Amino acid sequence: IASALVRQGFMPCSPIRPSVAITINALELYRVARLRSPHFSIQAFVKTICDLQGVAFRHYLSRQFSIALDLYLNILNGVEALVMEALSRTSDNWRLQHACPACTYELKDEPHLKFKILYAMDSNDSLKRILRRIAEDEDSHELPTTQKVPTTRYLSHEFVDSFAQSAPIQSTSKGVEVSSNLNSLVVTFMQRDENPCAGHWKNMDEQKTKQTWGVYDETGIFLAIGQHGMSLLIADMVQSRELAKYPIAVVSRLMKVFGADLGGGYDIGCQFSTTLAKSVIGKDVEQNRHSCLVPAFHGHDHQRLCQLSHLTVYTEGLGLEDLETCERSFSKSNALASSLRYASAFHRQQAINAYFSHNDAYEVYASISNFIYSNYKQALSIIQDCEFVLLSLKRELGVTADTEFTTWLQEERSYLEGLEMEPLNETLQMEYWRALVNL
């Protein structure tokens, strides 16, 4: 009976003796509408259909529609799997290897660039999911399911957890002792860290996030996205804050697929470079010349010494790239949040994977030509302006060779590395100013 209904264009709500069926046209309409408007829930769509038919809404109608939709999506996934098999695209790495035509398709005799692939990664806690449990009970009461989302975009929990023990604990203490005297601004460095921004960022502070662990199961996603906007990898952050295992797993997977000369932008890229070097893949990172970078916008909150080493503005080979792709992607994907908060683990992952797959195909891929063309025009304009503006500035500053700019950065880095305490004259000026304010 079920297969006969499907042949007639209906999806049954039960496998053996179905009494209710939903048209495939209705299911396809909702599937596409939700991809365009992620906050459009099943309940809202079913209520719309009830209003059109002039019948009262019942909660079981949403459940029946959800069952039929899962069956319909399962059929679509099966058809896609058969097509990919016929095209010999069954490898787990195929999607990543062909994710972005501008980055992964090399031309004949194409000049070698410093960075083979540029990507950005960051966490987003908007896509949380409430853990279902009975009051005063610590265990989850969600029904077990064998449903799995057929995708190579998601990193499995087992793969991510394999880096949990090997990742060193990320310290958020800055290692400084500040004098209790309010008039004194002298800061004594008790222990100089390899990383000048150690402890400066608080997005990994356990004290601020541990209270959410008991409420949410997945506390968000960790996303890696290419410089042109194509989603590369996604990992669920399960009952934890933004731990080091998530970016380490992403770097490990990308290096396995793309090899050497990768550049990854991360808002705490300076701190992560130290963590990555001490992790289990530290030797691979060094051999593959992986670079940890800080995106242009986030770099304003980093210390100057960190900016000289990791900021995109001072990194040769980046050109106009700011590596802020994650923020632009999250501004759109946050529309998913309202419909995922109380979803099951499977339906949450299903919706997230479908959204990014649709966004890559219908938004990013469709506009990638204009994106590259606009960047090309901007680059030509900058080069043309620099032929006059840069020469004028060099004459005003008395610069005779372009190598002096690099020398200035090296001298600034050497000065900051050798700076052990606040300059005495600046300290006295601040103390005098504070004394006047108090007076």
SEPA-52297 format. One record per residue: x, y, z of N, C-alpha, C in turn; residue in one letter. Coordinates in steps of 0.1 Angstrom, whole numbers, padded with zeros to 4 digits, always signed. Layout:
# residues N
XYZXYZXYZa/...
***
This chain:
# residues 439
+0008-0012+0000+0000+0000+0000+0009+0013+0000i/+0019+0012+0008+0028+0024+0009+0034+0027-0004a/+0040+0017-0011+0047+0020-0023+0037+0024-0034s/+0025+0019-0034+0014+0023-0043+0011+0037-0042a/+0010+0042-0029+0007+0056-0027+0018+0065-0032l/+0031+0061-0030+0042+0069-0035+0042+0070-0050v/+0038+0059-0057+0037+0060-0071+0026+0070-0076r/+0016+0072-0068+0005+0081-0071+0008+0095-0066q/+0020+0097-0061+0024+0111-0056+0020+0114-0042g/+0019+0104-0033+0015+0106-0019+0026+0100-0010f/+0029+0106+0001+0038+0100+0011+0030+0096+0023m/+0030+0083+0026+0022+0078+0037+0028+0081+0050p/+0020+0082+0061+0025+0085+0074+0028+0073+0083c/+0025+0061+0078+0028+0049+0085+0031+0038+0074s/+0040+0028+0077+0045+0020+0067+0036+0008+0062p/+0027+0003+0071+0019-0009+0068+0005-0006+0064i/-0003+0000+0072-0017+0004+0069-0019+0019+0071r/-0014+0026+0062-0015+0041+0063-0030+0046+0061p/-0034+0054+0070-0047+0061+0068-0046+0075+0064s/-0034+0081+0065-0032+0095+0061-0020+0095+0052v/-0021+0103+0042-0010+0106+0032-0009+0120+0029a/+0003+0125+0025+0005+0139+0022+0011+0139+0008i/+0007+0149+0000+0011+0149-0014+0026+0153-0014t/+0033+0148-0024+0047+0151-0026+0049+0166-0030i/+0039+0172-0037+0040+0186-0040+0040+0195-0028n/+0032+0191-0018+0032+0199-0005+0045+0197+0002a/+0051+0185+0002+0063+0183+0009+0075+0190+0002l/+0075+0190-0011+0085+0197-0019+0084+0212-0017e/+0072+0217-0016+0070+0232-0014+0075+0236+0000l/+0072+0228+0010+0078+0231+0023+0093+0230+0024y/+0098+0220+0017+0113+0218+0017+0120+0230+0012r/+0115+0235+0000+0122+0246-0006+0119+0259+0002v/+0107+0260+0007+0103+0272+0015+0112+0273+0027a/+0114+0262+0034+0123+0263+0046+0137+0266+0043r/+0142+0261+0031+0156+0264+0028+0157+0279+0025l/+0147+0285+0020+0147+0300+0017+0144+0308+0029r/+0136+0303+0038+0133+0309+0051+0134+0300+0062s/+0147+0298+0068+0150+0288+0077+0141+0288+0090p/+0136+0299+0094+0127+0300+0106+0113+0295+0103h/+0110+0291+0091+0097+0286+0088+0095+0271+0093f/+0088+0270+0104+0087+0257+0110+0076+0248+0104s/+0076+0235+0107+0066+0226+0102+0052+0230+0107i/+0052+0233+0120+0039+0237+0126+0033+0249+0119q/+0041+0259+0116+0036+0271+0109+0030+0267+0095a/+0037+0258+0088+0032+0254+0075+0020+0246+0076f/+0019+0236+0085+0007+0228+0087-0005+0237+0091v/-0003+0247+0099-0013+0256+0103-0018+0264+0091k/-0009+0267+0082-0013+0274+0069-0022+0266+0061t/-0018+0253+0059-0026+0244+0051-0040+0242+0058i/-0041+0241+0071-0054+0240+0078-0062+0252+0076c/-0056+0264+0076-0064+0276+0073-0069+0277+0059d/-0061+0272+0049-0066+0271+0036-0077+0262+0034l/-0077+0251+0042-0088+0241+0040-0100+0244+0050q/-0098+0253+0059-0109+0257+0068-0111+0247+0078g/-0101+0240+0083-0102+0230+0094-0094+0234+0106v/-0097+0229+0117-0090+0232+0130-0077+0225+0130a/-0067+0232+0135-0053+0226+0136-0053+0217+0148f/-0046+0205+0146-0044+0196+0157-0029+0192+0157r/-0023+0190+0169-0009+0188+0170-0004+0176+0163h/-0013+0166+0163-0008+0153+0156-0006+0155+0141y/-0012+0166+0135-0010+0168+0121+0004+0172+0118l/+0011+0179+0127+0025+0183+0126+0033+0171+0126s/+0030+0162+0136+0038+0149+0137+0037+0141+0124r/+0025+0140+0119+0023+0132+0107+0030+0138+0095q/+0030+0151+0094+0037+0158+0083+0052+0156+0085f/+0057+0156+0097+0072+0154+0100+0076+0140+0095s/+0067+0130+0098+0071+0116+0094+0071+0115+0079i/+0061+0121+0072+0061+0120+0057+0073+0128+0052a/+0077+0139+0058+0088+0147+0053+0101+0139+0054l/+0103+0133+0066+0115+0124+0067+0116+0114+0057d/+0105+0107+0054+0105+0097+0043+0108+0103+0030l/+0102+0114+0027+0105+0121+0014+0120+0125+0013y/+0125+0131+0023+0139+0135+0023+0148+0122+0022l/+0144+0111+0028+0152+0099+0027+0152+0094+0013n/+0141+0095+0006+0141+0091-0008+0150+0100-0017i/+0149+0113-0014+0158+0122-0022+0173+0119-0019l/+0176+0116-0007+0190+0112-0004+0194+0099-0011n/+0185+0090-0011+0188+0077-0018+0190+0079-0033g/+0182+0088-0039+0183+0090-0054+0197+0097-0056v/+0200+0107-0047+0213+0114-0049+0225+0105-0047e/+0224+0095-0038+0234+0085-0036+0236+0077-0049a/+0225+0073-0055+0226+0065-0068+0233+0073-0079l/+0229+0086-0080+0235+0095-0090+0250+0096-0088v/+0254+0099-0075+0268+0101-0072+0276+0088-0074m/+0270+0076-0072+0276+0064-0075+0278+0062-0090e/+0268+0066-0098+0270+0064-0112+0280+0074-0118a/+0283+0085-0111+0293+0095-0115+0307+0092-0109l/+0308+0081-0101+0320+0077-0094+0324+0088-0084s/+0315+0093-0077+0318+0104-0067+0314+0099-0053r/+0318+0087-0050+0314+0081-0037+0325+0083-0026t/+0337+0088-0029+0347+0090-0019+0343+0100-0009s/+0347+0098+0003+0344+0107+0014+0350+0121+0012d/+0361+0122+0004+0368+0134+0002+0363+0142-0010n/+0354+0136-0018+0351+0142-0031+0345+0155-0029w/+0335+0157-0020+0329+0170-0019+0339+0181-0015r/+0348+0178-0005+0358+0188-0001+0367+0191-0013l/+0371+0181-0020+0381+0183-0031+0375+0191-0042q/+0362+0192-0043+0355+0200-0053+0346+0211-0047h/+0348+0215-0035+0339+0224-0028+0338+0237-0035a/+0349+0243-0038+0350+0256-0044+0357+0256-0057c/+0351+0260-0068+0358+0259-0081+0370+0269-0082p/+0369+0280-0075+0379+0290-0075+0392+0285-0067a/+0390+0277-0057+0401+0273-0049+0406+0259-0052c/+0398+0250-0056+0402+0236-0058+0405+0232-0072t/+0400+0240-0082+0403+0236-0096+0415+0244-0101y/+0426+0237-0102+0439+0243-0106+0440+0243-0122e/+0445+0255-0127+0446+0256-0141+0460+0251-0145l/+0462+0248-0158+0475+0244-0163+0485+0255-0163k/+0496+0252-0157+0507+0262-0156+0503+0274-0147d/+0494+0272-0138+0489+0282-0128+0501+0285-0119e/+0504+0298-0117+0515+0302-0107+0512+0297-0093p/+0523+0293-0086+0521+0288-0073+0519+0300-0063h/+0509+0299-0055+0506+0309-0045+0512+0305-0031l/+0514+0314-0022+0519+0311-0009+0509+0302-0002k/+0496+0305-0003+0485+0298+0004+0477+0290-0007f/+0477+0277-0006+0469+0269-0015+0454+0270-0013k/+0450+0270+0000+0436+0272+0004+0436+0281+0016i/+0426+0291+0015+0424+0300+0026+0410+0297+0032l/+0409+0296+0045+0396+0293+0051+0395+0300+0064y/+0383+0301+0069+0380+0307+0082+0372+0297+0091a/+0374+0297+0104+0367+0288+0112+0363+0295+0125m/+0352+0292+0131+0347+0298+0143+0335+0291+0148d/+0331+0293+0160+0320+0287+0166+0308+0296+0166s/+0296+0290+0167+0284+0298+0167+0274+0291+0177n/+0271+0298+0188+0262+0292+0198+0247+0295+0196d/+0244+0301+0185+0230+0304+0182+0222+0291+0179s/+0228+0281+0174+0221+0269+0170+0222+0258+0181l/+0217+0262+0193+0217+0253+0204+0204+0244+0203k/+0205+0234+0211+0193+0225+0212+0191+0220+0227r/+0179+0222+0231+0175+0218+0245+0176+0203+0247i/+0182+0199+0258+0182+0185+0261+0170+0181+0268l/+0162+0171+0263+0150+0167+0269+0152+0158+0281r/+0146+0161+0292+0148+0153+0304+0136+0156+0313r/+0134+0147+0322+0123+0148+0332+0129+0156+0344i/+0120+0164+0350+0125+0172+0362+0132+0163+0372a/+0143+0169+0378+0150+0162+0388+0157+0149+0384e/+0159+0148+0371+0165+0136+0366+0177+0140+0357d/+0189+0135+0359+0201+0139+0352+0202+0133+0338e/+0195+0121+0336+0197+0114+0323+0188+0120+0313d/+0192+0118+0300+0184+0123+0289+0172+0113+0287s/+0161+0118+0283+0149+0110+0280+0145+0111+0266h/+0154+0114+0257+0151+0114+0243+0151+0099+0238e/+0141+0097+0229+0140+0084+0223+0152+0081+0214l/+0157+0069+0215+0169+0065+0206+0164+0064+0192p/+0173+0067+0183+0170+0066+0169+0182+0061+0161t/+0179+0054+0150+0190+0049+0141+0191+0058+0129t/+0184+0069+0129+0184+0078+0117+0198+0086+0117q/+0204+0087+0106+0216+0094+0104+0215+0103+0092k/+0221+0115+0092+0221+0124+0081+0233+0119+0071v/+0230+0116+0059+0240+0111+0050+0248+0123+0044p/+0259+0127+0050+0266+0139+0046+0281+0137+0050t/+0289+0143+0042+0304+0143+0045+0308+0157+0050t/+0298+0166+0052+0301+0179+0057+0302+0179+0072r/+0296+0170+0079+0297+0169+0093+0308+0160+0098y/+0315+0165+0108+0326+0157+0114+0319+0148+0125l/+0321+0136+0126+0315+0127+0136+0320+0130+0150s/+0312+0127+0160+0315+0130+0173+0328+0121+0177h/+0328+0109+0172+0340+0101+0175+0353+0106+0170e/+0352+0112+0157+0365+0118+0152+0369+0130+0160f/+0359+0139+0164+0363+0151+0171+0368+0147+0185v/+0362+0137+0191+0366+0133+0205+0380+0126+0205d/+0384+0121+0194+0397+0115+0193+0408+0125+0196s/+0405+0138+0195+0415+0149+0197+0414+0155+0211f/+0404+0150+0219+0401+0156+0232+0413+0154+0241a/+0419+0142+0242+0429+0139+0251+0443+0145+0247q/+0444+0146+0233+0457+0151+0228+0458+0166+0228s/+0447+0173+0229+0447+0187+0229+0451+0192+0243a/+0461+0201+0244+0465+0206+0257+0454+0215+0262p/+0453+0217+0275+0443+0225+0281+0446+0240+0278i/+0436+0247+0273+0438+0260+0269+0436+0269+0281q/+0446+0276+0285+0446+0284+0297+0441+0298+0293s/+0433+0304+0302+0428+0317+0299+0434+0327+0309t/+0443+0323+0317+0450+0332+0327+0461+0339+0320s/+0462+0352+0321+0472+0359+0314+0486+0359+0320k/+0487+0354+0333+0500+0353+0339+0506+0366+0343g/+0497+0376+0347+0502+0389+0351+0497+0392+0365v/+0505+0399+0372+0501+0404+0386+0500+0419+0386e/+0488+0424+0389+0486+0439+0389+0487+0444+0403v/+0494+0454+0405+0495+0460+0418+0481+0465+0424s/+0479+0463+0437+0466+0467+0443+0465+0482+0444s/+0476+0489+0443+0475+0503+0444+0469+0509+0432n/+0457+0516+0433+0450+0521+0422+0458+0532+0414l/+0467+0538+0421+0475+0549+0414+0487+0543+0406n/+0489+0530+0408+0500+0524+0401+0495+0516+0389s/+0501+0518+0378+0498+0511+0366+0509+0502+0361l/+0518+0499+0371+0529+0490+0367+0524+0476+0367v/+0527+0469+0356+0523+0455+0355+0535+0446+0355v/+0536+0437+0364+0548+0428+0365+0544+0415+0358t/+0552+0412+0348+0550+0399+0341+0556+0388+0349f/+0548+0379+0354+0553+0368+0362+0558+0357+0354m/+0552+0355+0342+0557+0345+0333+0554+0348+0319q/+0564+0350+0311+0562+0354+0297+0557+0342+0289r/+0546+0344+0282+0540+0333+0275+0545+0334+0260d/+0545+0322+0253+0548+0322+0239+0538+0331+0231e/+0527+0332+0237+0516+0339+0230+0513+0352+0237n/+0514+0364+0231+0512+0377+0237+0498+0379+0241p/+0488+0372+0235+0474+0374+0238+0468+0363+0247c/+0477+0355+0253+0472+0344+0262+0463+0350+0273a/+0451+0345+0274+0442+0350+0284+0434+0362+0280g/+0437+0368+0269+0430+0380+0265+0416+0378+0260h/+0414+0366+0254+0401+0362+0249+0394+0354+0259w/+0381+0356+0261+0373+0349+0272+0362+0340+0266k/+0363+0337+0253+0352+0329+0247+0355+0314+0250n/+0366+0311+0257+0368+0297+0262+0368+0296+0277m/+0362+0306+0283+0362+0307+0298+0352+0297+0303d/+0356+0287+0310+0347+0276+0315+0337+0282+0325e/+0341+0291+0333+0332+0296+0343+0320+0303+0338q/+0321+0308+0325+0310+0316+0319+0300+0307+0312k/+0305+0295+0309+0297+0286+0300+0292+0273+0307t/+0298+0270+0318+0295+0257+0324+0280+0255+0328k/+0273+0267+0331+0260+0266+0335+0250+0262+0324q/+0255+0264+0311+0246+0260+0300+0247+0245+0297t/+0257+0238+0302+0259+0224+0298+0247+0216+0302w/+0241+0219+0313+0230+0210+0318+0217+0213+0311g/+0216+0224+0304+0204+0228+0297+0204+0224+0283v/+0215+0225+0276+0216+0222+0262+0224+0209+0260y/+0220+0202+0249+0228+0190+0245+0239+0195+0235d/+0235+0200+0224+0244+0207+0215+0244+0222+0218e/+0255+0227+0221+0256+0241+0225+0259+0250+0213t/+0259+0245+0201+0262+0252+0189+0270+0244+0179g/+0275+0251+0169+0283+0244+0159+0296+0251+0157i/+0306+0243+0152+0319+0249+0149+0320+0247+0134f/+0322+0258+0127+0321+0258+0112+0335+0262+0106l/+0339+0255+0095+0350+0259+0087+0344+0262+0073a/+0348+0274+0068+0342+0279+0056+0353+0285+0047i/+0353+0283+0034+0363+0288+0025+0362+0303+0023g/+0373+0308+0017+0373+0323+0016+0363+0328+0007q/+0357+0320-0002+0347+0325-0011+0333+0321-0006h/+0332+0316+0006+0319+0314+0012+0313+0299+0012g/+0321+0290+0006+0316+0276+0005+0319+0269+0019m/+0308+0263+0024+0310+0256+0037+0319+0243+0035s/+0328+0241+0044+0338+0230+0043+0334+0219+0053l/+0334+0222+0066+0332+0212+0076+0324+0219+0087l/+0316+0210+0094+0308+0214+0105+0310+0204+0116i/+0311+0208+0128+0312+0199+0140+0302+0204+0151a/+0295+0195+0157+0286+0199+0168+0294+0200+0181d/+0291+0211+0188+0297+0213+0201+0287+0207+0211m/+0291+0195+0216+0282+0187+0225+0285+0189+0239v/+0276+0195+0247+0277+0198+0261+0290+0203+0265q/+0295+0213+0258+0308+0218+0261+0309+0232+0255s/+0319+0239+0260+0322+0253+0254+0330+0251+0241r/+0336+0261+0237+0345+0260+0224+0358+0255+0228e/+0359+0241+0228+0371+0235+0232+0381+0234+0220l/+0394+0231+0224+0404+0231+0214+0402+0219+0204a/+0395+0208+0208+0394+0197+0200+0387+0200+0187k/+0378+0209+0187+0370+0212+0175+0379+0218+0164y/+0386+0229+0166+0395+0234+0155+0406+0225+0152p/+0411+0217+0161+0422+0207+0158+0416+0197+0149i/+0404+0192+0151+0398+0182+0142+0396+0188+0128a/+0392+0200+0127+0390+0207+0114+0403+0208+0107v/+0414+0212+0114+0427+0214+0107+0432+0200+0103v/+0430+0190+0111+0435+0177+0107+0428+0171+0095s/+0415+0174+0094+0407+0169+0082+0411+0176+0070r/+0413+0190+0071+0416+0197+0059+0430+0194+0054l/+0440+0192+0063+0453+0189+0059+0453+0175+0052m/+0445+0166+0057+0445+0153+0051+0439+0154+0036k/+0430+0163+0034+0424+0164+0020+0432+0173+0011v/+0437+0184+0016+0443+0194+0008+0458+0195+0008f/+0464+0189+0019+0478+0188+0020+0484+0201+0026g/+0495+0206+0020+0503+0217+0026+0498+0230+0022a/+0504+0241+0028+0502+0255+0025+0488+0259+0027d/+0482+0256+0038+0468+0261+0041+0469+0273+0051l/+0460+0282+0050+0459+0293+0059+0446+0294+0065g/+0445+0293+0078+0432+0293+0085+0430+0305+0094g/+0419+0313+0092+0416+0324+0100+0408+0320+0112g/+0411+0325+0124+0404+0321+0136+0405+0333+0145y/+0394+0337+0152+0395+0349+0160+0405+0349+0171d/+0409+0337+0176+0420+0335+0185+0431+0327+0179i/+0434+0331+0166+0444+0323+0159+0458+0323+0165g/+0461+0334+0172+0474+0335+0179+0475+0324+0190c/+0465+0324+0198+0465+0314+0209+0464+0300+0203q/+0456+0298+0193+0454+0285+0187+0467+0280+0181f/+0475+0288+0175+0488+0284+0169+0497+0277+0179s/+0497+0282+0192+0504+0276+0203+0498+0263+0206t/+0485+0262+0207+0478+0250+0211+0480+0239+0200t/+0480+0243+0187+0481+0234+0176+0495+0228+0176l/+0505+0236+0179+0519+0232+0178+0522+0221+0189a/+0514+0222+0200+0516+0212+0211+0507+0200+0211k/+0498+0200+0200+0488+0189+0199+0494+0177+0193s/+0486+0167+0191+0491+0154+0185+0494+0156+0170v/+0489+0166+0164+0492+0168+0149+0502+0180+0148i/+0509+0183+0158+0518+0194+0158+0529+0192+0147g/+0534+0180+0146+0545+0177+0136+0539+0179+0122k/+0527+0174+0120+0521+0175+0107+0518+0189+0103d/+0514+0197+0112+0512+0211+0110+0525+0218+0106v/+0536+0215+0112+0549+0221+0109+0553+0216+0095e/+0552+0204+0092+0556+0198+0079+0548+0204+0067q/+0535+0206+0070+0526+0211+0059+0525+0226+0059n/+0533+0233+0067+0534+0247+0067+0520+0254+0068r/+0512+0249+0078+0499+0254+0081+0501+0267+0088h/+0494+0278+0084+0495+0291+0091+0482+0294+0098s/+0483+0299+0110+0472+0303+0119+0471+0319+0118c/+0460+0324+0113+0459+0338+0111+0448+0344+0119l/+0448+0357+0121+0437+0364+0128+0430+0373+0118v/+0417+0371+0117+0409+0379+0107+0410+0394+0110p/+0408+0402+0100+0411+0417+0100+0403+0424+0111a/+0390+0421+0112+0381+0428+0121+0385+0424+0136f/+0386+0411+0138+0390+0406+0152+0403+0411+0156h/+0412+0414+0146+0426+0417+0150+0427+0430+0158g/+0417+0439+0157+0417+0451+0164+0418+0449+0180h/+0413+0438+0184+0413+0435+0199+0425+0427+0203d/+0434+0425+0194+0447+0417+0198+0458+0427+0200h/+0468+0423+0208+0479+0431+0211+0487+0433+0199q/+0495+0444+0199+0503+0448+0187+0513+0437+0183r/+0519+0431+0192+0529+0421+0189+0522+0409+0182l/+0510+0406+0187+0503+0395+0180+0499+0399+0166c/+0495+0411+0164+0491+0416+0151+0502+0415+0141q/+0514+0418+0145+0526+0417+0136+0528+0403+0131l/+0524+0393+0139+0527+0379+0135+0516+0372+0129s/+0503+0376+0132+0492+0368+0128+0481+0376+0120h/+0481+0389+0121+0470+0397+0115+0471+0396+0099l/+0459+0395+0093+0459+0394+0078+0465+0406+0071t/+0464+0418+0077+0470+0430+0071+0485+0429+0069v/+0492+0422+0078+0506+0421+0077+0511+0407+0072y/+0502+0399+0067+0506+0386+0062+0507+0386+0046t/+0519+0383+0042+0522+0383+0027+0514+0372+0021e/+0508+0375+0010+0501+0364+0002+0486+0364+0004g/+0480+0373+0013+0466+0373+0015+0459+0383+0006l/+0465+0393+0001+0459+0403-0007+0448+0410+0000g/+0435+0410-0006+0424+0417+0000+0416+0409+0009l/+0420+0396+0012+0412+0387+0020+0412+0391+0034e/+0400+0392+0041+0400+0396+0055+0397+0384+0064d/+0393+0372+0058+0390+0360+0066+0379+0362+0076l/+0369+0370+0073+0358+0372+0082+0345+0365+0076e/+0347+0354+0068+0337+0348+0062+0327+0341+0071t/+0331+0336+0083+0322+0330+0092+0312+0340+0097c/+0316+0352+0100+0306+0361+0106+0295+0364+0096e/+0299+0366+0083+0288+0368+0073+0279+0356+0071r/+0285+0344+0072+0277+0332+0071+0267+0331+0083s/+0272+0333+0095+0264+0332+0107+0252+0342+0107f/+0255+0353+0101+0244+0364+0101+0232+0358+0094s/+0233+0349+0084+0222+0343+0077+0217+0330+0084k/+0226+0322+0088+0222+0309+0093+0216+0310+0107s/+0217+0321+0114+0211+0323+0127+0195+0322+0126n/+0190+0324+0114+0175+0322+0112+0171+0308+0115a/+0180+0298+0115+0176+0285+0119+0173+0283+0134l/+0178+0292+0142+0178+0290+0156+0164+0287+0162a/+0154+0294+0158+0141+0293+0164+0135+0279+0162s/+0138+0273+0150+0132+0260+0147+0140+0248+0152s/+0152+0251+0157+0160+0240+0161+0161+0238+0177l/+0156+0248+0184+0159+0248+0198+0153+0235+0205r/+0141+0231+0201+0135+0219+0207+0134+0207+0197y/+0142+0207+0187+0142+0196+0177+0149+0184+0183a/+0148+0173+0176+0156+0161+0180+0170+0163+0174s/+0179+0155+0179+0193+0156+0174+0194+0154+0159a/+0186+0144+0154+0186+0141+0140+0181+0152+0132f/+0169+0157+0136+0162+0168+0128+0171+0181+0128h/+0177+0183+0139+0186+0195+0140+0197+0194+0130r/+0204+0183+0130+0215+0181+0121+0210+0181+0106q/+0199+0175+0104+0193+0174+0091+0190+0188+0085q/+0185+0197+0094+0182+0211+0089+0194+0219+0087a/+0204+0217+0096+0217+0225+0094+0224+0221+0081i/+0225+0208+0079+0232+0203+0067+0224+0207+0054n/+0211+0206+0054+0203+0210+0043+0205+0225+0040a/+0205+0233+0050+0207+0248+0048+0220+0251+0042y/+0231+0246+0047+0244+0249+0041+0246+0244+0028f/+0240+0232+0025+0241+0226+0012+0233+0235+0002s/+0221+0239+0005+0214+0248-0003+0220+0262-0005h/+0226+0267+0006+0232+0280+0005+0245+0280-0004n/+0252+0269-0004+0264+0267-0013+0260+0267-0027d/+0249+0259-0030+0245+0257-0044+0238+0269-0050a/+0229+0276-0042+0220+0286-0048+0224+0300-0044y/+0232+0302-0034+0236+0315-0031+0251+0318-0034e/+0260+0310-0028+0274+0312-0029+0279+0309-0043v/+0276+0298-0048+0280+0294-0062+0275+0303-0072y/+0262+0308-0071+0256+0316-0081+0262+0330-0081a/+0268+0335-0070+0274+0348-0069+0289+0348-0069s/+0296+0337-0070+0310+0336-0069+0317+0344-0081i/+0311+0343-0092+0317+0351-0104+0318+0366-0101s/+0306+0371-0096+0306+0385-0093+0315+0389-0082n/+0317+0380-0072+0326+0382-0061+0340+0383-0065f/+0344+0374-0074+0358+0374-0079+0360+0386-0088i/+0350+0389-0096+0352+0400-0105+0353+0413-0098y/+0345+0415-0087+0346+0428-0079+0359+0429-0072s/+0364+0418-0067+0377+0418-0060+0388+0421-0071n/+0387+0416-0083+0397+0419-0093+0397+0434-0097y/+0385+0439-0098+0385+0454-0101+0390+0462-0090k/+0387+0458-0077+0392+0465-0066+0408+0465-0065q/+0413+0453-0068+0428+0451-0068+0434+0460-0079a/+0429+0460-0091+0434+0469-0102+0434+0484-0098l/+0423+0487-0091+0421+0501-0087+0432+0505-0076s/+0434+0496-0067+0444+0498-0057+0458+0499-0063i/+0461+0490-0072+0474+0491-0079+0476+0504-0086i/+0466+0508-0093+0467+0521-0101+0469+0533-0092q/+0461+0533-0081+0463+0544-0072+0476+0545-0065d/+0482+0533-0062+0494+0532-0055+0506+0537-0063c/+0504+0537-0077+0515+0542-0085+0518+0557-0083e/+0508+0564-0078+0509+0578-0075+0510+0581-0060f/+0500+0576-0053+0499+0579-0039+0511+0574-0031v/+0515+0561-0034+0526+0555-0027+0539+0563-0029l/+0542+0567-0042+0554+0574-0045+0554+0587-0037l/+0543+0594-0036+0542+0607-0029+0545+0605-0014s/+0539+0594-0008+0541+0592+0006+0556+0588+0009l/+0562+0581+0000+0576+0577+0002+0585+0589+0001k/+0582+0598-0008+0590+0611-0008+0588+0619+0005r/+0576+0620+0010+0574+0627+0022+0581+0621+0034e/+0581+0607+0035+0587+0600+0046+0602+0598+0044l/+0607+0601+0032+0621+0599+0029+0625+0584+0027g/+0615+0576+0022+0618+0562+0020+0624+0560+0006v/+0635+0554+0005+0642+0552-0007+0640+0538-0013t/+0636+0528-0005+0635+0514-0010+0623+0508-0003a/+0616+0499-0010+0604+0493-0004+0607+0483+0007d/+0620+0479+0008+0624+0470+0018+0624+0477+0032t/+0623+0490+0032+0623+0497+0045+0610+0494+0053e/+0599+0492+0046+0586+0489+0052+0588+0476+0060f/+0594+0466+0054+0596+0453+0061+0605+0455+0073t/+0615+0464+0071+0625+0466+0082+0618+0473+0094t/+0609+0482+0091+0602+0489+0102+0594+0478+0110w/+0587+0469+0103+0579+0459+0111+0588+0450+0119l/+0600+0447+0113+0609+0438+0121+0615+0446+0133q/+0618+0458+0131+0623+0466+0143+0612+0468+0153e/+0599+0470+0149+0589+0471+0159+0587+0458+0167e/+0587+0447+0160+0586+0434+0166+0597+0432+0176r/+0609+0435+0172+0621+0433+0182+0619+0442+0194s/+0614+0454+0192+0613+0463+0203+0602+0458+0213y/+0591+0453+0208+0580+0448+0216+0584+0435+0223l/+0591+0427+0216+0596+0414+0223+0606+0417+0234e/+0613+0428+0233+0623+0431+0244+0617+0440+0255g/+0604+0444+0253+0598+0452+0263+0593+0444+0275l/+0599+0446+0287+0595+0438+0298+0586+0445+0308e/+0585+0458+0307+0576+0466+0316+0572+0479+0309m/+0562+0485+0315+0558+0498+0310+0569+0508+0310e/+0571+0517+0300+0581+0527+0300+0579+0536+0312p/+0590+0540+0319+0589+0547+0332+0582+0561+0329l/+0586+0568+0319+0581+0581+0316+0565+0581+0314n/+0561+0571+0307+0546+0569+0305+0539+0566+0318e/+0545+0557+0326+0539+0554+0339+0538+0566+0348t/+0548+0574+0348+0548+0587+0357+0537+0596+0352l/+0536+0597+0339+0526+0606+0333+0512+0601+0337q/+0509+0588+0336+0496+0583+0340+0493+0585+0355m/+0503+0583+0363+0502+0584+0377+0499+0599+0381e/+0505+0608+0374+0503+0622+0376+0489+0626+0372y/+0484+0621+0360+0471+0624+0355+0460+0618+0365w/+0462+0606+0370+0453+0600+0379+0452+0608+0392r/+0464+0613+0397+0464+0621+0409+0456+0634+0407a/+0457+0640+0395+0449+0652+0393+0434+0649+0393l/+0431+0638+0387+0416+0634+0386+0411+0632+0400v/+0419+0625+0409+0415+0622+0423+0414+0635+0431n/+0423+0644+0428+0423+0657+0435+0410+0665+0431l/
***
